[in-house]
């Protein structure tokens, strides 16, 4: 990488857009987990789509690779450079403008560097909500959410980030700009570049803006923590609650006893039940209907009364053993603080291996039972938290109290679990992307014709292989 190239970048992008001092670049070059650190000749911070385009044009001419980065909250190493080829890291952290909120159309058009929570607070002032929900929302960005097709706790009702996006603006590898931010619900004019770019982790181009779906703010929510008879009961419980409420369940989160003990111990918080249930579920329903928010004679909102009635029936059928229903916003917040504290508690473990897997819903109970029993028999502790309503499980293998991680069959058990996931028709990456950490699994668990099609698409859009090299799609 020549001095001339960096001078050209500095000249094109203006002051403050180019960082070359190692001390200034350091925070961009290590990911949130601390597991991945890369090197780059510079960190580029464009402030506009045209500046991104000019950066990519200069990189294409000089043969310099680009690693795009959003909020740097990823868990798979996709947002930090890999390898020793000449490359820059392109951060979108200056492109955080909310270009438009359209309350009538219920859309928001935002730049890729907009922090998720920033968008949510802005649309809340209009009585609307952008319902993507997970613990990193205070630092993750919309561009990163789209590039990894992020999920979270509300996928059950609203879908992944892909389902919340109506259109994108993106800069391709040659510096050309493609843009469709009109917010059309229907547009059947050939290949959908939006869906192609979402989930590509910056390997096909860089998303610079998006038009997103918004929803009305719920007038009432009912949040509860349940003790279920067993995991096999979960789908019946979920479906009964969906049927009773007309599909108002937003979250159905699996939080079994070992995970609850880990979270409460790490954060020093009280559990919702005196004894953590073996099958714990954090449940939330929400409604925008005024009738559901209206209080009955006892002052209980109709939605909450409906949920309590449904839970009474589930208890009579011995599917639910106990339930704690939040009766205030403070109690609701306390329940969600436990769920959102799971990642921090897991990452504090000294030695661990974390899975981000998804399974057909019917396969979940058997898989959980087999994985827990088999792993514990080998000396592992198993900590699982899951978006159970959509089949996404975050299982963590860790050491028992008297176990030495180095002596445990980690690689063998990881391979065994992933083989089981594949045999059940599941996925080894549900919502965190491939990045660097799961690249080797693509060869093992994805058919050759599928990989060939992905490589052909990448070759067509990025023939020089400059966009986020070494990530997502494995080399031959």
Buried (B, 14 or more C-beta within 10 A) or exposed (E): BEEEBBEBBBEBBEEEBBBBEEEEBEEBBBBBBEBBEBBBBBBBBBBBBBBBBBBBBBBBEBEBBBBBBBBBBBBBBBBBBBEEBBBBBBBBBBBBBBBEBBBEBBBBBBBBBBBBBBBBEBBEEBEBBBBBBBBBBEBBBBBBBBBBBBBBBBBBBBBBBBEBBBBBBBBBBBBEBEBBBEBEEEEEEEEEBBEBBBBBBBBBBBBBBBBBBBBEBBBBBBBBBBBBBEBBBBBBBBEBBBEBBEEBBBBBBBBBBBBBBBBBEBBEEEBBBEEBBBBBBBBBBBBBBEEBBEEEEEEBBBBBBBBBEBBEEBBEEEBBBBBBBBEEEEBBEBBBEBBBBBBEBBBEBEEBBBBBBBBEBEBBBBBBEEBBEBBBEBBBBBBBBBBBBBBBBBBBBBBEEEBEBEEBEBEEBBEBBBEBBBEBEBBBBBBBBBBBBBBEBBEEBBEEEEBEEBBEBBEEBBEBBBBBBBBBBBEE
